[in-house]
Amino acid sequence: MTKGAKTLYEARRAKDGVVDSPIKTAPPALRLPMGFAILVGAIIVAIAIGIYFVGYRMGFSAAENVALEARQGLAQTRDPLLNASGKSVPSQNQTDRNPEIQHSSASAAANAGQSPLGPPPIGDPRQVGLNYFIIADGISADRSVEMVAFCRGLGLDAVAISSHNARSQVNVLPGFGWDDRAGGPVKALEANIRAVGAKWKALGRGNGDFRDFYPKLFKGSS
């Protein structure tokens, strides 16, 4: 056979019009069924929605906890049964069942602040010609001592003055001139009386709130 001549097989393929090509045909593309693609998409969407709701619920729970703590803190600051030291005072029902609790609670609340006022002065500290607020009148000596101790423990300068029939009157110092009634110091004293009175009332049943306090001119001991 001559070198370079076509073989019989090659001659027949050339005669039939078949030409060998070095390029191979690409494999067919992978096609997924439409239902399977929809199912995969639905699963992805469901997972995304689940993650969203889990995160939303966690955030909502955290917000609820913060709001609850804020409400509890606000309620504690407004609780009238908390004295100046932050310790709770027995409830009204407890003091109703046991009068001794009421007396001990008053003493504890009065001494809690350790007021710099100290014990009340001996004798009558009032000055003739000045007006003094009276927060209680015609009460027993024991009751006046308890009230004075409570007021002074909270910074209100109260004193018990003996009156007729072995009864007592509780006055608040300092005295003031009638023309000074509209001044700032007297108004501040009135506000202090109301604040301490509210705590005294919350302490137990039968306690007033000093709301009916009134000024009286001291003309001297009779």
RODO-2510 file (C-alpha; in nm, 4 decimals, decimal comma):
residues 222
     n   res          X          Y          Z
     1     m     0,0000     0,0000     0,0000
     2     t     0,1279     0,3390    -0,0921
     3     k     0,2140     0,5580     0,2097
     4     g    -0,0511     0,8215     0,2625
     5     a    -0,3190     0,6375     0,0636
     6     k    -0,6606     0,5848     0,2192
     7     t    -0,7595     0,2485     0,3504
     8     l    -1,0551     0,0643     0,2083
     9     y    -1,2618     0,1523     0,5165
    10     e    -1,1798     0,5195     0,4840
    11     a    -1,2564     0,5144     0,1123
    12     r    -1,5981     0,3618     0,1719
    13     r    -1,6849     0,6203     0,4451
    14     a    -1,5744     0,9019     0,2138
    15     k    -1,7889     0,7532    -0,0639
    16     d    -2,0913     0,7372     0,1631
    17     g    -2,0387     1,1035     0,2655
    18     v    -1,9460     1,0306     0,6281
    19     v    -1,6697     1,2491     0,7632
    20     d    -1,5038     1,1861     1,0991
    21     s    -1,5194     1,4895     1,3261
    22     p    -1,2828     1,5398     1,6207
    23     i    -1,5571     1,7329     1,8142
    24     k    -1,7708     1,5099     2,0296
    25     t    -2,1376     1,5813     2,0857
    26     a    -2,2135     1,7457     2,4288
    27     p    -2,4079     1,5321     2,6799
    28     p    -2,7752     1,6157     2,7205
    29     a    -2,8585     1,8838     2,9892
    30     l    -3,0036     1,7721     3,3254
    31     r    -3,3681     1,8709     3,3496
    32     l    -3,5638     1,8511     3,6785
    33     p    -3,9352     1,7829     3,6835
    34     m    -4,1452     2,0949     3,7392
    35     g    -4,3181     1,9464     4,0485
    36     f    -3,9860     1,8735     4,2166
    37     a    -3,8660     2,2334     4,1611
    38     i    -4,1893     2,3721     4,3080
    39     l    -4,1548     2,1444     4,6124
    40     v    -3,7965     2,2598     4,6774
    41     g    -3,9023     2,6262     4,6481
    42     a    -4,1912     2,5733     4,8904
    43     i    -3,9560     2,4134     5,1447
    44     i    -3,7150     2,7080     5,1233
    45     v    -3,9992     2,9591     5,1715
    46     a    -4,1338     2,7633     5,4714
    47     i    -3,7908     2,7589     5,6360
    48     a    -3,7535     3,1359     5,5864
    49     i    -4,0984     3,2015     5,7362
    50     g    -4,0190     2,9768     6,0330
    51     i    -3,6930     3,1610     6,1033
    52     y    -3,8753     3,4961     6,0858
    53     f    -4,1461     3,3939     6,3335
    54     v    -3,8941     3,2431     6,5765
    55     g    -3,6945     3,5670     6,5762
    56     y    -4,0106     3,7766     6,6116
    57     r    -4,1303     3,5689     6,9070
    58     m    -3,7932     3,5961     7,0827
    59     g    -3,7897     3,9726     7,0357
    60     f    -4,1500     4,0043     7,1572
    61     s    -4,0758     3,7977     7,4694
    62     a    -3,7729     4,0142     7,5487
    63     a    -3,9839     4,3274     7,5113
    64     e    -4,2491     4,1813     7,7429
    65     n    -3,9852     4,1090     8,0091
    66     v    -3,8484     4,4623     7,9902
    67     a    -4,1987     4,6098     8,0190
    68     l    -4,2804     4,3856     8,3163
    69     e    -3,9636     4,4874     8,4991
    70     a    -4,0427     4,8533     8,4331
    71     r    -4,3969     4,8146     8,5691
    72     q    -4,2709     4,6350     8,8787
    73     g    -4,0123     4,9038     8,9435
    74     l    -4,2743     5,1774     8,8990
    75     a    -4,5193     5,0022     9,1297
    76     q    -4,2501     4,9666     9,3982
    77     t    -4,1651     5,3378     9,3906
    78     r    -4,5330     5,4271     9,4253
    79     d    -4,6114     5,1755     9,7001
    80     p    -4,7305     5,3730    10,0053
    81     l    -4,6483     5,0754    10,2279
    82     l    -4,2747     5,1264    10,1771
    83     n    -4,1062     5,3489    10,4329
    84     a    -3,8049     5,5735    10,3807
    85     s    -3,5596     5,2857    10,4269
    86     g    -3,7220     5,0762    10,1525
    87     k    -3,8559     4,8149    10,3972
    88     s    -4,2197     4,7160    10,3694
    89     v    -4,4653     4,8074    10,6425
    90     p    -4,7267     4,5499    10,7553
    91     s    -5,0503     4,5684    10,5598
    92     q    -5,3694     4,7181    10,6974
    93     n    -5,5262     4,3749    10,7488
    94     q    -5,2291     4,2660    10,9583
    95     t    -5,2479     4,5736    11,1795
    96     d    -5,6235     4,5267    11,2212
    97     r    -5,5737     4,1745    11,3569
    98     n    -5,2927     4,2674    11,5946
    99     p    -5,2741     4,6210    11,7444
   100     e    -4,9226     4,5469    11,8735
   101     i    -4,8006     4,5244    11,5137
   102     q    -4,9328     4,8738    11,4491
   103     h    -4,7412     5,0195    11,7443
   104     s    -4,4169     4,8379    11,6624
   105     s    -4,4474     4,9314    11,2947
   106     a    -4,4833     5,2970    11,3822
   107     s    -4,1780     5,2858    11,6048
   108     a    -3,9723     5,1015    11,3413
   109     a    -4,0750     5,3421    11,0665
   110     a    -4,0022     5,6409    11,2870
   111     n    -3,6566     5,5173    11,3771
   112     a    -3,5673     5,3886    11,0285
   113     g    -3,4410     5,7199    10,9013
   114     q    -3,2505     5,8119    11,2195
   115     s    -3,3591     6,1735    11,1745
   116     p    -3,1101     6,4428    11,2808
   117     l    -3,3987     6,6121    11,4657
   118     g    -3,3356     6,3899    11,7645
   119     p    -3,5798     6,3622    12,0559
   120     p    -3,8481     6,6306    12,0983
   121     p    -3,7624     6,9284    12,3199
   122     i    -3,8572     6,9264    12,6860
   123     g    -4,1319     7,1696    12,7754
   124     d    -4,3210     7,3986    12,5432
   125     p    -4,0946     7,5325    12,2645
   126     r    -4,3594     7,7625    12,1136
   127     q    -4,3162     8,1392    12,1071
   128     v    -4,5954     8,3804    12,1874
   129     g    -4,7250     8,5646    11,8839
   130     l    -4,6386     8,2986    11,6287
   131     n    -4,8703     8,0576    11,4501
   132     y    -4,8190     7,6815    11,4617
   133     f    -4,9756     7,4087    11,2532
   134     i    -5,1740     7,1580    11,4602
   135     i    -5,1947     6,8097    11,3090
   136     a    -5,3752     6,6341    11,5972
   137     d    -5,5734     6,7511    11,8973
   138     g    -5,7401     6,5775    12,1912
   139     i    -5,5497     6,2489    12,1576
   140     s    -5,4051     6,0349    12,4341
   141     a    -5,0538     6,0919    12,5614
   142     d    -4,9354     5,7518    12,4355
   143     r    -5,0815     5,8202    12,0937
   144     s    -4,9173     6,1612    12,0748
   145     v    -4,5764     6,0150    12,1670
   146     e    -4,6131     5,7567    11,8905
   147     m    -4,7179     6,0205    11,6357
   148     v    -4,4402     6,2608    11,7301
   149     a    -4,1767     5,9846    11,7043
   150     f    -4,3047     5,8886    11,3597
   151     c    -4,3082     6,2471    11,2322
   152     r    -3,9652     6,3335    11,3647
   153     g    -3,8266     6,0113    11,2176
   154     l    -3,9353     6,1400    10,8771
   155     g    -3,7971     6,4900    10,9269
   156     l    -4,1150     6,6673    11,0397
   157     d    -4,0421     6,8701    11,3563
   158     a    -4,3466     6,7719    11,5629
   159     v    -4,3948     6,8190    11,9394
   160     a    -4,6670     6,7036    12,1772
   161     i    -4,8278     6,9679    12,3964
   162     s    -5,0361     6,8640    12,6962
   163     s    -5,3866     7,0057    12,6968
   164     h    -5,6904     6,9816    12,9212
   165     n    -5,8327     6,6497    13,0502
   166     a    -5,4974     6,4708    13,0161
   167     r    -5,5202     6,4909    12,6403
   168     s    -5,2476     6,6032    12,4039
   169     q    -5,2075     6,8259    12,1015
   170     v    -4,9427     6,7724    11,8352
   171     n    -4,7908     7,0891    11,6910
   172     v    -4,5401     7,1312    11,4098
   173     l    -4,2416     7,3625    11,4340
   174     p    -4,1312     7,6197    11,3415
   175     g    -4,3836     7,8909    11,4070
   176     f    -4,4528     8,1686    11,1589
   177     g    -4,6168     8,5081    11,1358
   178     w    -4,9560     8,5334    10,9752
   179     d    -4,8188     8,7557    10,6998
   180     d    -4,5665     8,4847    10,6135
   181     r    -4,8342     8,2210    10,5455
   182     a    -4,8116     8,2637    10,1680
   183     g    -4,4306     8,2484    10,1659
   184     g    -4,2188     7,9649    10,0351
   185     p    -4,1011     7,8241    10,3721
   186     v    -4,4569     7,7907    10,5038
   187     k    -4,5789     7,6338    10,1800
   188     a    -4,2919     7,3850    10,1953
   189     l    -4,3866     7,3029    10,5548
   190     e    -4,7475     7,2396    10,4494
   191     a    -4,6306     7,0061    10,1722
   192     n    -4,4124     6,8171    10,4197
   193     i    -4,7071     6,7762    10,6570
   194     r    -4,9207     6,6282    10,3784
   195     a    -4,6457     6,3892    10,2689
   196     v    -4,5805     6,2581    10,6203
   197     g    -4,9552     6,2419    10,6864
   198     a    -5,0072     6,0157    10,3862
   199     k    -4,7438     5,7744    10,5212
   200     w    -4,8939     5,7874    10,8681
   201     k    -5,2373     5,6963    10,7293
   202     a    -5,0946     5,4080    10,5263
   203     l    -4,9316     5,2710    10,8398
   204     g    -5,2521     5,1364    10,9944
   205     r    -5,6254     5,1604    11,0380
   206     g    -5,7517     5,4599    11,2309
   207     n    -5,4608     5,6848    11,1350
   208     g    -5,5452     6,0184    10,9800
   209     d    -5,3529     6,1794    10,6981
   210     f    -5,3123     6,5213    10,8696
   211     r    -5,5199     6,6699    10,5878
   212     d    -5,7288     6,8682    10,8349
   213     f    -5,4261     7,0401    10,9935
   214     y    -5,4729     7,4089    11,0709
   215     p    -5,2704     7,7029    11,2013
   216     k    -5,3307     7,8511    11,5453
   217     l    -5,1843     8,1575    11,7084
   218     f    -4,9987     8,0852    12,0303
   219     k    -5,0941     8,3413    12,2928
   220     g    -4,9107     8,1813    12,5795
   221     s    -4,9781     7,8994    12,8230
   222     s    -5,2915     7,9455    13,0268
***
